[in-house]
């Protein structure tokens, strides 16, 4: 039985609404003002809130703000009841996160249809979220153990040989084993780092103070940092001769150097991994209006639009066809970090042709950047 909270200061109307909902089979509970509505919502955790706007003390807008501010009640569907049809009021309510409006007077069928529609939509959203969680669990179960075991097996195997046979090995053989151990350790380190960054981005989304602190970060004159990180990554993978750079500068962009480095490393990693040596990897960057665009293009395998839309953590497309290292976290981390910094990310790709990923980050006003630099 779905539980519905009705917040309405007019006793007769509140009683009528509760009866309508009760006859329809809902568990309907009431609150006579905004403050009591917020308290009852936190106590009862209803499946939906129906709330009047014009109430003494805390009005409907205030109720909605309080519920949306609390993570426990933020996702509860919310319907406004109002005798006011001013578009400014409607925009204000929708801007705060209201799901629907009912204008007084209304009929029983209008109320019930609206309630059913909001509940069905919320249930559909929850089903989609649950499917995504199932996909995430499945991908973790399939991908993560393999990605952890592969470098660990190399480290354990070669270190065991060194312990048992080092005395009879020549220096060249020992050096070769050490390189294998180091390479596998770096792969394991990167996997753990990506897992931690991904977990951090998920936590930041739910904490307003952390979000504010993250968005306060900036980088002045990003050209040299972009060139240095792109060149270092290409050199590390052995693709430095394929790298083509066309990077313009800007006074300051709205992201810290640490997170910009992570975005560049992940995009360069994918561009190198999914294209053949000898094909160009083009890195461009330029200011455009109030944003700074970073674009990385390869001539590799490419992705379909459906694969991009389905992008998720621990997702590797065509893993049965192509064997590659990595847990599939790189692109989703890039997407999360970009969006957390009020930016956007887009791609143009075709299978067998290549992929171009464009990251757009906000420019910092000159005065703001200068003030922070001084």
N, C-alpha and C positions, 0 to 999 in steps of 0.2 A: 504494500500500500504506500503510494507516494505521499510524502508529507509536504504540505504547503502552508507557509506563514503569510497571514494577511495583516498588514500594518495599515490601519485606518482609524482616524480619530472620531469619525461619526459612528456612534454605537449602532444605530439602526442599519446603516449600510454594511458595517462590518459583520453584523449578525446575518444579514441577507447573503452576503458573499460566502460566509462560512457554511451556511445551509446549502447553498448551491453546490459547493465543492463536496460537502458531505454526502449529498444525494448522488453525486457522480462517483462516489467510492473513494474519495481522497481523505487522508487524515489531515483535516484543516485545523490550524491553531491561529489564534488572534493576538494582536498587540495593539494597545489603544493610543500609542504615540511613537515617535521615532526612537527615543532612547530605549523604550521597552522593546521595540522591534529589533534593534541591534543586539540587545541582551538575549532575547529569545532565540534569535538566529544563531548566536554562538552557543547557546545551551542545547538547542534542538537539532541544529544542522539540517534544515529543511531541504527538500529537493528543488524548491522554487519559492521565490518571494514575490508577493503581490503587494505593492506599496503606494499609498497616496502621496502626492507631492506637497500640497498645502497643509501643513500640520504645525501646531505651536511647538516652540522649542526647537527640536531637531527636525527639519523638513525632510522630504523624500530624497532630495539631492544629497543631504548630509548622511542619511541612512546608507545610500548606495556607496558614497565615498568611504564610510567606515567599513563596510563589508568588503569592498574591493581592496582596501588597505591591508586587511587581515588575510594571510595566505590560506587559513582554514576555511574562510567563507568566500574567497575571491572568485571562485568559479561557479557559484550558485546562480542559476538563471534568475533574472530580475525583470519584473513587469511593472511599469508605472501606471497608476490610476490618476487621471487628472481631468479637471473641467476646463483647463487651459489648453488651447490649441495653437498658441503662438509658436512659430517655427524656431525662435530663439530658445525657448524652453525645451523643445524636442531635441534640438542640436546639443544643448547643454547636457541633457540626460544621456543621449547616445554617446557623447564624448566621454562621459564618466563610466560608460560600460553597460548601460541599460540594454536589455534584449528586445523589449517591445513596449508599446503604449496602448492603453485602453482609455478612450475619452468618455467621460461621464456625460449623459447617462448611457448605459450600455445594457444589452439584453443578456440573459443567462447563456444563450447559445454563443454570443460573441465572447463572453468571458471564458466559457469552457473550451471553445475552439482555440482561443489564444493560448490558454494553459496547456492544452494537449500538444499544440504545435511547438511551444517552447520546450516542453519535456521531451518530445520526440527528437528535436534537433540536438538537445543536450545529450541524449542517450546515443545518438549517432556519433557525435564528437567523441564521447567516451569510448565507443566501440573502435573508432579509428585509432585513438590513442592506445588502446589495449592491443590492437593489431600491431602497431608500431613497436610497442614494448615486447610483444611476442617475437617480432622480427629481430629486435635487438638481442633478446635472450638467445634466440637460435643462432644468430651470427657470432655471439660471444662463445657459445658452446662449440661451434664448428671451427672458428678462426683462432681464438685466443690461445687455446692449448697448443695448437700447432706452432703459432708464432713464438710462444715461450720456449717450447721444447727444442725447436730447431737450433737456435743459437746456443742454448744450454748444452745440447748434446755435443756440439763442436767444442765448446769450452771444456766440458768434462772429459771428452775423449782425448784431446790433444794434451791437456794438463796431466792426465793420467799417464800418457806415454812419456811425457817429460820427467815425471816423478820416477817412473820405473826404468827408463832407458837413457836418461840424459848423459850418463857417464860414457856411453859408447857412441853417442851421436856426434857428428861434426857440427861446427858452428853454423854452417849454411842450413842444415836440417833444423836445428834449434830455432834459428831466425825465422824460417818458414812457418814452423808451428806457432811461434809467438805472434806472427802476423795474422794467422787464422784465428787465434784466440782473441786478439785485439779487435779484429773485424767483427766477430760474433758478439763480443762484449759491447761494442758500439751499437750494433743492431738492437741488442737487448735494452741498452740504455735509452735509445730513441723510442722504442716501444713503450717503456715505462713512462718516459717524459710525456709522450703523446697521451697516454692514458690519464696522467695527472692533469694535463692542460685541459683535456676534454671534461674531466670531472669538475675542474675549477670553473669552466664556462657554464656548466649546468647549474652550479651553486650560485654564481654571480647573478644569473637571471632572476633569482627569487629574493635577492637582497638589495634593496634600494641604495643603501649606503655604499656597498661594494661596487654597485653599478656606477654611482656618482664618482667614486675614487678612480675607477677604471677609465671613465670618460674624461677625467681631468688630465690624463696623460697626453703628451704631444711630442713631436720630433721636429726640431728646427732644421731646415735645409736638408731634406732627406736624400738628395741625389747621391752623395758619396756612400751613404749606408746601403742604398739599393744596389749600387754598382759593386760594392765590396762583398755583400752577401751573395749576390748572383754569381760573381766570379769565383768565390770560395766554394760554393756548392757545385758548380760545374766542374771545377778543378778536382774536387774530392771524388766525383763520380767518373772523372775521366772524359768529360765532354766540353772542356774549356775551348777547344778549337771550333766547336759548333755554336758557341754563344755569340749572339749579336746584340749589342746594347745601343739603345737610343733613349736616354734618360734625361729629362729636363728637371730643373730644381724648382722649389717653392719656398716661401718664407717659413712656413710651419704647417704640419698636418696633424689632425686630431687623433693620434695614436702614439703610444710609447715605442721607443726603439726595440724593446724586447718583443712586443707583440708583432711589430712590423717584420722583424727578423723571422719569427715563427711562420708568418704568412708566406714570406718569400721562400723560405726553406721548403715548405710543404708543396708550393706550386712548382718550384724548380725540381724537386724530387720526382713529382709525377710527370713533368714534362720530359725529364731525362729517362725515367723508367719506362714510359710507354711510347718512346720514339727510338728509332734506330740510330746508332752512331753514324755520323756523316751527314745527318739532316739537321737543318738549322733550328736553334731555339732562340726566339726573338723576345727580348725583354725591353718594353717601352714604358715610359712614365711621363706624364705631363699634367699641368694644372688646366682645368676647364671650368669656367665660372666659379662656383663655390666649392668644388671638389677636386681632388687629386686622383688621377686615374693611373693604375698600374696594370699593365697587360703583359701576359706571358703566353706565347704561341708556340706550338710544336707541330710537327708533320708526322704524327704517330697514329696510334690505333683509333683514337676518337671514341666518343660516347654518343648514344642515342638520347633524344630529349627525355624519354621515359626513364632512362638510367639516371640522368641528372635530377629529375624530379623525385626519384626514389632514394636520393642520396641519404645515407644514414651511417651511424657509427658501426664499425666492424662489418662494412658491406664491401665486398670485392666482386665486381661484375665479371662474369665469364671465367670464374676461377677454375672451372673444370676444363676450359679450353686453354687458358693461359696460366702458367704457373709464375707467380711473382711473390716477392717478399712484401710484408706489410700487412697490417690489420685493417686497412681501409679507413683509418681515422684522419688522414691528412686533409682531405677536401672538406670533411664536415667540421674540423677544427678551424680551417680557413674561413668557412662560411660563418661559423658562430662568432669568431673574433671580429670579423668585418661588421656583422650586424650589431654586435654589442657596442661598437664604436660609432653607431649611427651611420654606417656605410652600407653599401650593397655590393653584391657579386653577381656576375652574369657570365654566360658562356655561349660560345658558338662552336659547334662540333659536328663532325660527320664521321661515321665508321670508315676507317681506311684513309681518311683525308687529314685529320688532325684536330687539335683542340686549341681554342683561344679562350683564356679565362681573364676577365676584366674585373678588378677590384676598385671600387670607388670609395674614397675616404674623405671626410670633410676637411676643408682647409681651415686653418685657424686665422682669424682676422689679424692683420699686421700689428695693430695696437695691442691685442691680447698677447700675441707671441712676444712682442718686444717687452711688454711689461713682465712677463714671466722670465725672460732671459736676463733682464737687468738685475 
